[in-house]
Amino acid sequence: MRVISTLTRKSIADVTRRKGRSLLIILGIFIGVLGLTAVNVANDTFGRQFFAIVAPGDIPNATFAVASPAPVTLTALQHVPNVAAVEVRTQLQAGWRLANGETASIDLNGYQNWRPTALNTFQLTSGRWPGRGEIVMASRDHFVQPVAPGETVTIALANGRLVSLRVVGLAYTTEKTNAQALGYMSTDALQQIAPATMGSISAPTHETPPALFATEILLKMHNQSHAAVQATFAALTHLLATSHVPVFTSTFFSTANQQDTQLGITGLLNILLVLASIALLLVCVLILNTVNTLLTEQMKVIGTMKALGGTRFHIMRRYLLSIGLYALTGTALGVGVGLLLCSQVAALVAEQSRLDLPPFQVAPWVMLTSVAVGLLVPLISALGPLWIGTGMTVRDAITSYGVQGGKRAKTSAWGRQLHWVPQTTWLGLRGVVRRPGRAALTVLALTLASAVFLAVQITNQSIAAAISHENNLLAYDMWVDLSQNPALITRLRAQIQALPNVEQTSLSADRTFVMTSGGELEIFGLPASPQVYHPQLVAGRWLRAQDPDGIVLNDVAAKQLHLHVGETLTFQLETPQAQSVHWTLVGIVHELAATSGTVSSNVRLGLAFTTLDTFHILPNLPPSNRAGLWIFVRDHSPKALQLLRNRVLSIQKQTGIPVDLSTPALDQAAEFDPTVIVYALFDTVAILIALVGMLSLTNTLAASVLERRAEVGILRSLGASGWRVGVVFWLEGLCLSLTAWAIGLLIGPVGGAAILQKTSEFTQRFDLVFSPVTILITLLFVFALSIVSSFGPALSASRLRLREILQYE
């Protein structure tokens, strides 16, 4: 019992005796656990909550705004092939008068009862369900204006009438609408305030906008592929037309890519988990180095404990207790700070991206995993060197000098030949090879840090290049939506063409999805001019106006379908007769947009292009949701684009056309880019790994300073300045860092390609983008790590005094 007590006191003394070394170990464990906690929280939180926002599974595949349909019509809709569920609600499009006098658009959804819904679901988070004169606001409406139960909101109807409604609750929903706000009312209450607008219900004509109050029919489908959704949507539209049900607006949406989005996010998080595991591996390297140094330093202490009757088990337990104290402190800090940072980052992301996230919660498995890994990994890492180090005999331990100089470096011959190299440089290089094992572990840590940093930069560049290309796939400056009034396209086109700064207008692309023998293919109908899409031809040529059945494939689709220029592409249309179409392949382009490696349901081969004339030959095409005009401008400055946008909107309002205008250059600048989160996550994990590598280098140099005190004493006795002594250790760190950087250059691109390959399995394919500038950035990164890591040990060595050295020796 007395021996155990002594060993326990000795364990605590080892932790407190060398505060710098203890701090390095605790920081390493802290960073490793912090990274693991952050990734696991992101995996859990985004897995459960973020999926429901970016890829909700309750989105209807088809929505029809109609006059009140007869029950027999609803029954008929349920029996249309491929229809899985039908729900009905009423909706009123109105305005919400804000406190600043402005009016925000709001969709008011009316429900007959408040039973759970399967489509566009919502749940009450506070308050109660509304009655007459009452409303429940969506919790995300606080982005428009803060609102709470008990307050009153003013609703502006289409006829100018103002209605005051009392807010009695808040509801959480992931439903996506074109309106700025969303509210829920009972059907009776909604009809009570809507009679004035019900008189305007009529089938939309080419000169009038659709009605503002209608019954919404929401439909979910079994097969949610693009082609199947299009075919079912066409059948539903035909059924409503034959039933003489006026349709005001209709939209369809394929949710086949919902699982792909979820798989993509899961895949990225799994990659981050692997990178976080690398940080823990570096923590193991740090522990190995530290324990080896500690055992070398305390050989006589070990011999003394053995001479007093201490067994190998008791001695190992004493050192494991010290490591356990390190692990306990680092784990507690890592878990605590990790949870705090994750909650703050989640709130910041939600605020910046205007996402209504549920309350921050952490699953128990996240806590248990972080605590278990943080406590066990350091202890397991220390077992090997402890078992070897405590296996020495008493005689070997007592006769050992303790902290020795290591193996003699064989640099004297080189020093005589290269006499022009400064002695300080030779001393720095000598420190690298004195302890080959420790140097190898340090280089391993730095190599992983350098390689991961380089791989992450390559990954970010490649993803950014792919997204930028996809966002600018079609090179128009403005798009005017005319899907509700296609007959006005000629009239509006002439007015827009006459505006200043308009260089050219063109019919916008139309698209459909077809099924080939190798998977699903998205076909774009484009004007024959290459101005809209700039092809990167691999073989053949681009489209011509006189191509009656010509098509251009992307290289991925051509390879998987084993097609060459001049051969025939056969695909099936989703029609009752499953009609086959045969077009001639006139060209192949390199295009990875909309392609994927392994997808949940259908393999997407990517894009194909044909002329608009050829495209419209296809039979039984569903109504296009992209009918409109492309506008090409001369002046692309934001000011000029905004001025033209205002003029086009003015023309649309004068014509009475529903306003729907897209300006990619302005829209992308104003919207939050969700890929920034991906880049930030990758960079954060890379920096955490780099920090652990930096700590490993600092620990190695600190041990080198400790071991080379006699050498430092000789240098100081010969008149060496503190600066020169510090440079010796700085050069040692720089040499280790440059070695790691050189090896990292070989591993980093391979790692970047592996990450992209793994990412491509869950999302789309990516081209590997590797800029030479990245090599320079990585070199500067490693150089900065070397300077920061070497600063403390070099400063400590430069401040050593000869008296202190003699006292230590």
C-alpha positions in Angstrom: 0.0 0.0 0.0 2.9 2.3 0.8 4.5 1.5 -2.6 1.3 2.3 -4.4 1.0 5.6 -2.5 4.5 6.5 -3.4 4.0 5.6 -7.0 0.8 7.7 -7.1 2.6 10.8 -5.7 5.4 10.2 -8.3 2.9 10.1 -11.1 1.4 13.4 -10.1 4.9 14.9 -9.7 5.8 13.8 -13.3 2.8 15.6 -14.6 3.5 18.8 -12.7 7.4 18.7 -12.9 7.7 19.5 -16.6 4.8 21.8 -17.2 5.8 22.5 -20.9 5.8 18.8 -21.8 2.5 18.2 -19.9 0.9 21.1 -21.8 2.0 19.7 -25.1 0.5 16.3 -24.4 -2.7 17.7 -23.0 -3.0 20.0 -26.1 -2.5 17.1 -28.4 -5.2 15.0 -26.7 -7.5 18.1 -26.6 -7.1 18.7 -30.3 -7.7 15.1 -31.2 -10.8 14.8 -29.1 -12.0 18.2 -30.2 -11.8 17.1 -33.9 -13.5 13.8 -33.2 -16.3 15.4 -31.2 -16.9 18.1 -33.8 -17.1 15.5 -36.7 -19.4 13.2 -34.7 -21.7 16.1 -33.7 -21.8 17.2 -37.3 -22.5 13.6 -38.4 -25.3 13.3 -35.9 -26.8 16.8 -36.1 -26.6 17.1 -39.9 -27.6 13.4 -40.3 -30.8 13.9 -38.3 -31.6 17.6 -38.9 -29.8 19.0 -41.8 -31.0 16.2 -44.1 -34.5 17.2 -43.4 -33.7 20.7 -44.6 -31.6 20.3 -47.7 -33.2 17.0 -48.7 -36.6 16.6 -47.0 -38.4 13.4 -47.7 -41.9 14.8 -47.4 -41.8 17.0 -50.6 -44.8 16.2 -52.9 -43.8 15.1 -56.4 -46.7 17.0 -57.9 -48.7 20.0 -56.8 -51.9 21.4 -58.4 -53.7 24.6 -57.4 -57.3 24.1 -58.5 -60.8 25.2 -57.9 -62.6 23.0 -55.3 -62.4 19.5 -56.9 -65.2 16.9 -56.5 -64.5 14.0 -54.3 -64.8 11.7 -57.3 -61.9 13.5 -58.9 -59.7 13.0 -55.8 -60.6 9.3 -55.8 -59.6 9.1 -59.5 -56.3 10.8 -58.8 -55.5 8.2 -56.1 -55.9 5.4 -58.7 -53.5 6.9 -61.3 -50.6 4.5 -61.7 -47.5 5.5 -59.6 -49.5 7.7 -57.2 -48.7 6.7 -53.6 -50.5 9.4 -51.6 -52.9 12.3 -52.1 -53.5 15.2 -49.6 -55.7 18.3 -50.0 -55.4 21.7 -48.3 -56.5 25.2 -49.1 -54.0 28.0 -49.7 -54.2 31.8 -49.8 -51.4 33.9 -51.2 -51.3 37.2 -49.4 -49.0 39.9 -47.9 -47.7 40.4 -44.4 -47.5 44.0 -43.3 -44.2 44.4 -41.4 -43.4 46.8 -38.7 -41.2 48.9 -41.0 -44.2 49.5 -43.4 -43.0 47.0 -46.0 -45.0 44.0 -47.1 -43.6 40.4 -47.2 -45.3 37.7 -49.3 -46.9 34.9 -47.2 -48.6 31.6 -48.0 -51.5 30.8 -45.7 -52.2 27.1 -45.6 -55.6 25.9 -44.4 -56.2 22.5 -42.9 -59.6 20.9 -42.0 -58.1 19.2 -38.9 -54.7 19.1 -37.3 -53.9 15.4 -37.7 -50.3 14.7 -38.8 -49.6 15.1 -42.5 -47.3 13.0 -44.7 -46.5 15.7 -47.2 -45.1 19.2 -46.4 -45.2 18.1 -42.7 -45.1 20.6 -39.8 -45.2 20.3 -36.1 -46.2 22.6 -33.3 -43.2 23.8 -31.3 -45.0 26.3 -29.0 -48.5 27.5 -28.3 -51.6 25.7 -29.7 -53.5 25.2 -33.0 -55.5 28.1 -34.3 -59.2 28.8 -34.5 -61.2 31.6 -36.2 -59.2 34.8 -36.3 -56.0 33.1 -35.3 -52.9 31.9 -37.0 -49.8 29.7 -36.3 -46.6 31.2 -37.9 -43.7 29.1 -39.1 -40.8 29.4 -36.7 -38.5 30.3 -39.6 -40.6 33.5 -40.2 -38.4 35.2 -37.6 -35.9 35.7 -40.4 -38.5 38.1 -41.9 -39.6 39.7 -38.7 -39.5 38.3 -35.1 -42.9 37.1 -34.0 -44.2 35.3 -30.9 -47.4 33.8 -29.6 -49.8 36.5 -28.3 -48.8 39.1 -30.9 -50.9 40.2 -33.8 -50.0 40.1 -37.5 -51.7 42.1 -40.3 -52.5 40.3 -43.5 -53.0 42.2 -46.7 -55.4 40.5 -49.2 -55.3 41.0 -53.0 -58.3 43.4 -52.9 -56.5 45.7 -50.5 -58.4 44.5 -47.4 -56.4 44.2 -44.2 -57.1 41.4 -41.7 -55.7 41.2 -38.2 -54.9 37.7 -36.9 -53.7 36.7 -33.5 -50.6 34.5 -33.3 -51.3 31.5 -31.1 -48.3 29.3 -31.8 -45.2 28.5 -33.8 -44.6 25.5 -36.0 -41.5 23.9 -37.4 -41.5 22.8 -41.1 -39.0 22.2 -43.9 -41.6 23.1 -46.6 -40.1 25.2 -49.3 -42.2 28.0 -50.8 -41.7 31.0 -53.1 -43.2 33.2 -50.4 -41.1 34.9 -47.8 -43.2 33.6 -44.9 -45.6 30.8 -44.1 -48.6 30.5 -41.8 -51.2 27.9 -40.8 -54.9 28.4 -40.3 -58.0 26.3 -40.1 -59.8 25.9 -43.4 -63.0 27.6 -42.1 -61.0 30.6 -40.8 -59.1 30.8 -44.1 -62.3 30.7 -46.1 -63.8 33.4 -43.8 -61.2 36.0 -44.8 -61.0 34.8 -48.4 -64.4 35.4 -49.9 -63.4 38.7 -51.6 -60.6 36.9 -53.4 -62.7 33.8 -54.3 -64.5 35.7 -56.9 -61.3 36.0 -59.0 -61.0 32.2 -59.3 -60.9 31.4 -63.0 -58.8 29.5 -65.3 -55.7 31.5 -66.1 -55.5 33.0 -69.5 -52.7 34.5 -71.5 -53.5 38.0 -70.2 -54.4 37.3 -66.5 -52.4 35.9 -63.6 -53.5 32.8 -61.7 -56.0 33.0 -58.9 -54.7 33.8 -55.4 -57.0 31.5 -53.4 -57.3 27.8 -54.4 -57.4 24.2 -53.2 -54.0 22.6 -53.4 -53.7 18.9 -54.3 -50.4 17.4 -53.1 -49.3 14.0 -54.5 -46.5 11.6 -53.7 -45.3 9.0 -56.1 -43.9 5.5 -55.8 -41.2 5.8 -58.5 -39.6 9.1 -58.1 -37.2 9.1 -61.0 -37.3 12.1 -63.3 -38.9 10.3 -66.2 -41.5 8.5 -64.0 -42.5 11.8 -62.3 -42.8 13.5 -65.6 -45.0 10.8 -67.1 -47.2 10.6 -64.0 -47.5 14.4 -63.9 -48.7 14.4 -67.5 -51.3 11.7 -66.7 -52.6 13.7 -63.7 -52.8 16.9 -65.8 -54.8 15.0 -68.4 -57.1 13.6 -65.8 -57.9 17.0 -64.3 -58.5 18.5 -67.8 -61.0 15.7 -68.7 -62.7 16.2 -65.3 -63.1 19.9 -66.2 -61.2 21.0 -63.1 -59.6 24.4 -63.7 -55.9 24.3 -62.9 -54.4 27.6 -61.9 -50.8 26.5 -61.3 -49.1 23.1 -61.4 -45.5 22.0 -60.6 -43.7 18.7 -60.4 -40.6 17.8 -58.6 -38.5 14.7 -58.7 -37.1 13.6 -55.3 -34.9 10.9 -56.7 -31.9 13.0 -55.9 -33.0 13.3 -52.3 -31.3 10.1 -51.3 -28.3 11.1 -53.5 -28.0 14.3 -51.5 -28.2 12.4 -48.2 -25.6 10.0 -49.4 -23.4 12.8 -50.5 -23.6 14.5 -47.1 -23.0 11.2 -45.3 -20.0 10.4 -47.5 -18.4 13.8 -46.8 -18.9 13.4 -43.1 -17.4 9.9 -43.3 -14.4 11.4 -45.0 -14.1 14.0 -42.3 -14.3 11.2 -39.7 -11.4 9.5 -41.4 -9.4 12.7 -41.3 -10.2 13.2 -37.7 -9.0 9.7 -37.0 -5.7 10.7 -38.6 -5.5 13.5 -35.9 -5.9 10.8 -33.3 -3.2 8.7 -34.9 -0.9 11.7 -34.6 -1.8 12.0 -30.9 -0.6 8.4 -30.6 2.7 9.4 -32.2 3.0 12.3 -29.8 2.4 9.9 -26.8 5.0 7.5 -28.1 7.6 10.1 -28.5 6.8 11.6 -25.1 6.8 8.3 -23.2 10.1 7.2 -24.9 11.7 10.5 -23.9 10.3 10.2 -20.3 11.6 6.7 -19.9 15.0 7.6 -21.3 15.2 10.5 -18.9 14.2 8.4 -15.9 16.2 5.3 -16.4 17.9 5.7 -13.0 14.6 6.3 -11.4 13.2 3.1 -12.9 16.3 1.2 -11.6 15.9 2.6 -8.2 12.2 1.6 -8.0 13.1 -1.9 -9.1 15.9 -2.1 -6.5 13.4 -1.1 -3.9 11.1 -4.0 -4.9 8.9 -2.3 -7.5 7.6 -4.8 -10.1 7.2 -4.2 -13.8 3.4 -4.0 -13.3 3.7 -1.4 -10.5 6.1 0.8 -12.5 4.0 0.6 -15.6 0.9 1.5 -13.6 2.6 4.6 -12.2 3.4 5.9 -15.7 0.0 4.9 -17.0 -1.5 7.0 -14.2 0.4 10.0 -15.4 -0.8 9.3 -19.0 -4.3 8.9 -17.6 -4.1 12.3 -16.0 -3.1 13.8 -19.3 -5.9 12.0 -21.1 -8.5 12.9 -18.5 -7.7 16.6 -18.7 -7.4 16.7 -22.5 -10.6 14.7 -23.0 -12.6 16.9 -20.7 -11.4 20.1 -22.4 -11.9 18.5 -25.9 -15.4 17.4 -25.3 -16.5 20.6 -23.6 -15.0 23.0 -26.1 -16.1 20.7 -29.0 -19.8 20.8 -27.9 -19.6 24.6 -27.3 -18.1 25.3 -30.7 -20.5 23.0 -32.5 -23.5 24.7 -31.0 -22.2 28.1 -31.9 -21.2 27.1 -35.4 -24.6 25.5 -35.9 -26.3 28.7 -34.8 -24.0 30.8 -37.1 -24.6 28.5 -40.1 -28.4 28.6 -39.5 -28.3 32.4 -39.2 -26.1 33.0 -42.3 -27.9 30.5 -44.5 -31.3 31.4 -43.1 -32.0 27.8 -42.1 -34.5 27.1 -39.3 -32.7 24.4 -37.3 -34.3 22.6 -34.5 -32.9 23.1 -30.9 -29.3 21.8 -30.7 -29.1 18.3 -29.3 -26.3 15.8 -28.9 -26.9 12.1 -29.0 -25.4 10.1 -26.1 -23.3 8.0 -28.5 -21.3 11.1 -29.4 -20.4 11.8 -25.8 -19.5 8.2 -25.1 -17.4 7.8 -28.2 -15.4 11.0 -27.6 -14.8 10.1 -23.9 -13.9 6.5 -24.6 -11.5 7.4 -27.4 -9.9 10.3 -25.5 -9.2 8.2 -22.4 -8.2 4.9 -24.1 -6.1 6.0 -27.1 -3.4 7.7 -25.0 -3.2 4.7 -22.6 -3.1 2.1 -25.3 -0.4 4.1 -27.2 1.8 4.2 -24.1 1.6 0.4 -23.4 4.2 -0.5 -26.0 7.1 1.8 -25.0 6.3 1.3 -21.3 6.5 -2.5 -21.6 9.9 -2.2 -23.4 11.2 0.6 -21.2 10.4 -1.0 -17.9 11.8 -4.4 -18.9 15.4 -3.4 -18.3 17.4 -4.9 -15.4 18.4 -2.9 -12.3 22.1 -3.0 -13.4 21.3 -1.6 -16.9 19.2 1.1 -15.4 21.7 2.2 -12.8 24.7 2.1 -15.2 22.8 4.1 -17.8 23.7 7.8 -17.9 20.1 8.8 -18.5 19.6 11.4 -21.1 22.3 10.6 -23.6 23.4 12.2 -26.7 22.2 9.4 -29.0 24.0 7.8 -31.8 26.9 9.7 -33.1 26.1 11.4 -36.3 28.2 10.4 -39.2 28.6 13.9 -40.6 32.3 14.6 -39.9 33.4 13.4 -43.4 30.8 15.6 -45.1 31.8 18.5 -42.8 35.4 18.2 -43.9 34.4 18.2 -47.6 31.9 20.9 -47.4 33.9 23.3 -45.2 32.0 26.3 -46.5 28.8 25.2 -44.8 28.4 27.0 -41.5 29.0 24.9 -38.3 25.6 26.0 -37.0 24.0 24.2 -40.0 26.0 21.0 -39.3 24.9 21.1 -35.7 21.2 21.4 -36.8 21.5 18.5 -39.2 23.3 16.4 -36.6 20.3 16.8 -34.3 18.1 15.2 -37.0 20.0 11.9 -37.2 20.8 11.6 -33.5 17.6 9.8 -32.7 16.5 8.1 -35.9 13.4 6.5 -34.3 12.1 9.7 -32.8 12.9 11.6 -36.0 11.0 9.1 -38.1 7.9 9.4 -35.9 8.1 13.2 -36.0 8.5 13.1 -39.8 5.5 10.8 -40.0 3.4 13.2 -38.1 4.5 16.2 -40.1 4.1 14.2 -43.4 0.5 13.3 -42.5 -0.2 16.9 -41.7 1.4 18.2 -44.9 -0.2 15.5 -47.0 -3.7 16.1 -45.5 -3.4 19.8 -46.0 -2.4 19.4 -49.6 -5.1 16.8 -50.2 -7.8 19.1 -48.7 -6.7 22.0 -50.8 -6.9 19.8 -54.0 -10.3 18.6 -52.9 -11.6 22.1 -52.2 -10.3 23.4 -55.5 -11.8 20.5 -57.5 -15.2 20.8 -55.8 -15.2 24.6 -56.3 -14.3 24.3 -60.0 -17.0 21.7 -60.5 -19.7 23.8 -58.8 -18.6 27.0 -60.5 -18.8 25.2 -63.8 -22.3 23.8 -63.1 -23.6 27.1 -61.8 -22.4 28.7 -65.1 -23.2 25.7 -67.3 -25.5 27.8 -69.5 -23.9 31.2 -70.3 -26.9 33.5 -70.2 -27.1 36.7 -68.2 -30.8 36.7 -67.3 -33.7 34.3 -67.6 -37.4 35.4 -67.8 -39.9 32.7 -66.8 -42.9 32.5 -69.1 -44.1 29.1 -68.1 -47.5 30.5 -67.0 -48.0 32.5 -70.2 -46.0 31.0 -73.0 -48.2 32.7 -75.7 -46.8 36.1 -74.6 -43.2 35.1 -75.4 -43.1 36.8 -78.8 -44.5 40.1 -77.5 -42.3 40.2 -74.4 -39.2 39.3 -76.4 -39.6 42.3 -78.7 -40.0 44.7 -75.8 -36.9 43.2 -74.0 -34.8 43.2 -77.1 -35.4 47.0 -77.4 -34.0 47.7 -74.0 -30.5 49.3 -73.6 -27.7 46.9 -72.8 -29.5 43.9 -74.3 -27.3 42.3 -76.9 -29.4 39.3 -77.8 -32.4 37.3 -76.6 -33.0 33.6 -77.2 -35.6 31.0 -76.3 -34.4 29.3 -73.1 -33.5 25.6 -72.9 -36.0 22.9 -72.4 -35.2 19.6 -70.8 -36.5 16.1 -70.1 -35.2 12.9 -68.6 -35.1 9.6 -70.6 -34.0 6.1 -69.8 -31.2 4.4 -71.8 -29.7 1.0 -71.4 -27.0 2.4 -69.2 -29.0 4.7 -66.9 -30.9 7.9 -66.8 -30.0 10.7 -69.2 -30.9 14.4 -68.9 -31.5 15.9 -72.4 -31.3 19.7 -72.9 -32.9 21.3 -75.9 -30.7 24.3 -76.8 -30.5 26.9 -79.6 -28.1 25.6 -82.2 -25.8 28.5 -81.6 -22.8 27.6 -79.3 -23.2 31.0 -77.5 -25.3 29.5 -74.7 -23.1 26.4 -73.9 -19.4 26.3 -74.6 -18.6 22.7 -75.4 -15.3 21.0 -74.7 -15.4 18.7 -77.6 -13.8 15.3 -77.3 -14.9 13.9 -80.6 -17.1 14.9 -83.5 -18.7 18.3 -83.7 -21.3 20.6 -82.0 -25.0 20.8 -83.0 -26.2 22.4 -86.2 -29.6 23.8 -87.0 -30.1 21.3 -89.8 -29.6 18.2 -87.6 -33.1 16.7 -87.5 -32.1 14.0 -85.0 -28.6 14.9 -83.9 -27.5 14.6 -80.3 -24.3 15.4 -78.4 -23.4 13.2 -75.4 -21.1 13.8 -72.5 -18.0 11.5 -72.4 -19.2 9.5 -69.4 -22.4 8.6 -71.0 -20.7 7.7 -74.3 -18.2 5.5 -72.5 -20.9 3.6 -70.5 -23.1 3.2 -73.5 -20.2 2.2 -75.7 -21.1 4.7 -78.4 -19.0 6.5 -80.9 -19.7 9.5 -83.2 -22.0 8.4 -86.0 -23.7 5.7 -84.1 -27.3 5.6 -82.9 -28.5 6.4 -79.4 -31.7 4.6 -78.4 -33.7 5.6 -75.4 -37.2 5.0 -74.0 -39.8 7.5 -73.3 -42.0 7.1 -70.2 -45.2 6.6 -72.1 -47.8 3.9 -71.8 -46.4 2.3 -75.0 -42.7 2.8 -73.8 -41.9 4.3 -77.1 -38.3 4.1 -78.4 -36.5 7.0 -80.0 -33.4 6.7 -82.1 -31.1 9.7 -82.6 -27.6 10.0 -84.2 -24.6 10.9 -82.1 -22.8 13.8 -83.8 -20.4 14.8 -81.0 -19.0 13.9 -77.6 -18.1 16.6 -75.0 -16.2 16.4 -71.7 -19.0 17.2 -69.2 -19.3 15.9 -65.6 -22.2 18.0 -64.5 -25.2 15.9 -63.3 -23.2 12.7 -63.5 -22.7 10.3 -60.6 -20.8 7.1 -59.8 -23.3 5.1 -57.7 -26.7 6.6 -57.1 -29.5 5.3 -54.9 -32.0 4.4 -57.6 -30.8 5.2 -61.1 -27.4 5.8 -62.5 -27.3 9.3 -64.0 -25.1 9.3 -67.0 -25.1 13.1 -67.2 -26.1 15.5 -69.9 -27.0 15.2 -73.5 -27.7 18.1 -75.9 -29.9 18.6 -78.9 -31.5 21.5 -80.8 -34.8 22.9 -79.6 -36.4 21.9 -82.9 -35.3 18.3 -82.4 -36.2 18.3 -78.8 -39.8 19.4 -79.4 -40.3 16.4 -81.8 -40.4 14.1 -78.8 -44.0 13.0 -78.3 -46.0 13.3 -75.0 -43.6 15.8 -73.4 -45.0 17.2 -70.1 -45.6 20.9 -69.9 -42.3 22.7 -69.6 -41.5 24.4 -66.4 -38.6 26.3 -68.0 -40.3 28.0 -70.9 -38.9 31.5 -71.2 -36.3 33.9 -72.6 -32.6 34.1 -72.2 -31.1 37.6 -72.2 -27.5 38.3 -73.1 -26.1 41.7 -72.2 -23.2 43.9 -73.2 -22.3 45.4 -69.8 -22.0 42.7 -67.1 -21.3 45.0 -64.2 -23.7 44.5 -61.2 -25.0 48.0 -61.5 -25.9 47.5 -65.2 -27.4 44.1 -64.5 -29.6 45.5 -61.7 -30.8 48.3 -63.9 -31.8 45.9 -66.7 -33.4 43.6 -64.1 -35.6 46.5 -62.9 -36.6 47.4 -66.4 -37.6 43.8 -67.3 -39.6 43.6 -64.0 -41.4 46.8 -65.0 -42.3 45.3 -68.4 -43.6 42.2 -66.7 -45.8 44.1 -64.3 -47.2 46.2 -67.1 -48.0 43.1 -69.0 -49.6 41.4 -66.0 -47.3 38.4 -66.1 -46.3 36.7 -62.8 -42.9 38.0 -61.9 -40.2 35.3 -62.0 -36.8 36.5 -63.1 -33.3 34.9 -62.6 -30.0 36.8 -62.8 -27.3 34.3 -62.0 -24.5 36.8 -61.4 -26.7 38.8 -58.9 -28.5 35.8 -57.4 -25.3 33.8 -56.6 -23.7 36.9 -55.0 -26.7 37.4 -52.7 -27.3 33.8 -51.7 -25.4 31.9 -49.1 -23.2 29.3 -50.6 -23.6 26.0 -48.7 -20.4 24.6 -50.1 -18.6 27.1 -47.9 -19.6 24.8 -45.0 -17.9 21.9 -46.7 -14.7 23.9 -47.4 -14.7 25.1 -43.8 -15.1 21.6 -42.4 -12.3 20.2 -44.5 -10.0 23.1 -43.7 -10.8 22.9 -40.0 -9.9 19.2 -39.8 -6.7 19.8 -41.8 -5.7 22.6 -39.4 -6.4 20.3 -36.4 -4.2 17.7 -37.9 -1.5 20.3 -38.6 -1.7 21.5 -34.9 -1.1 18.0 -33.6 1.8 17.6 -36.1 3.2 20.9 -34.8 2.9 19.7 -31.2 4.9 16.6 -32.2 7.7 18.7 -33.7 7.7 21.0 -30.6 7.9 18.0 -28.3 10.8 16.5 -30.4 12.8 19.7 -30.3 12.1 20.2 -26.6 13.5 16.7 -26.0 16.5 17.5 -28.2 17.2 20.7 -26.1 17.1 18.6 -23.0 19.4 15.9 -24.3 21.9 18.4 -25.9 22.5 20.6 -22.8 26.1 19.5 -22.7 26.5 20.5 -26.4 24.8 23.8 -25.7 27.1 24.4 -22.8 30.2 23.8 -25.0 28.8 26.3 -27.6 28.2 28.9 -24.9 31.6 28.4 -23.4 33.2 28.9 -26.8 31.4 32.3 -27.1 28.2 31.3 -29.1 25.4 33.8 -28.7 21.9 32.8 -27.7 20.7 33.6 -31.2 23.2 31.1 -32.7 22.2 28.4 -30.3 18.5 28.9 -31.1 19.2 28.7 -34.8 20.7 25.2 -34.3 17.4 23.9 -33.1 15.4 25.9 -35.6 17.4 24.3 -38.4 16.7 20.9 -36.9 13.0 21.6 -37.0 13.1 23.1 -40.5 15.0 20.0 -41.8 12.4 17.7 -40.4 9.6 19.8 -41.8 11.1 20.0 -45.3 11.6 16.3 -45.3 8.0 15.8 -44.4 6.9 18.3 -47.1 8.8 16.5 -49.8 7.2 13.2 -48.9 3.8 14.9 -48.5 4.0 16.1 -52.1 4.0 12.5 -53.2 1.1 11.5 -50.9 -1.0 14.6 -51.0 -2.2 14.4 -54.6 -3.0 10.7 -54.2 -5.0 11.5 -51.1 -6.8 14.3 -52.9 -7.7 12.0 -55.7 -8.9 9.3 -53.2 -11.1 11.9 -51.4 -12.6 13.0 -54.8 -13.1 9.4 -55.9 -14.9 8.6 -52.6 -16.9 11.8 -52.9 -17.9 10.9 -56.5 -19.4 7.7 -55.2 -22.0 9.7 -53.3 -22.4 12.8 -55.4 -21.3 13.7 -58.9 -18.0 13.1 -60.6 -15.2 15.6 -60.3 -12.2 16.5 -62.3 -8.9 16.6 -60.4 -7.8 20.3 -60.2 -4.2 20.6 -59.1 -2.6 24.0 -59.4 1.2 24.4 -58.9 0.4 27.3 -56.6 -1.0 24.7 -54.2 2.5 23.3 -53.8 3.9 26.7 -52.9 1.0 27.2 -50.4 1.7 23.9 -48.8 5.4 24.8 -48.6 4.6 28.1 -46.9 2.2 26.2 -44.6 4.9 23.7 -43.5 7.4 26.5 -43.2 5.1 28.4 -40.9 4.5 25.2 -38.8 8.3 24.8 -38.5 8.8 28.4 -37.3 5.9 28.2 -34.8 6.9 24.7 -33.5 10.6 25.6 -33.2 10.1 29.0 -31.5 9.6 27.7 -27.9 12.4 25.1 -27.9 14.8 27.4 -29.7 14.0 30.2 -27.3 14.5 27.9 -24.3 17.9 26.7 -25.7 19.1 30.3 -26.4 18.3 31.2 -22.7 20.3 28.3 -21.2 23.2 29.6 -19.0 26.4 27.7 -18.5 25.8 27.5 -14.7 22.4 25.8 -15.2 23.9 23.3 -17.6 26.7 22.4 -15.2 24.2 22.0 -12.3 22.1 19.7 -14.5 25.0 17.6 -15.6 
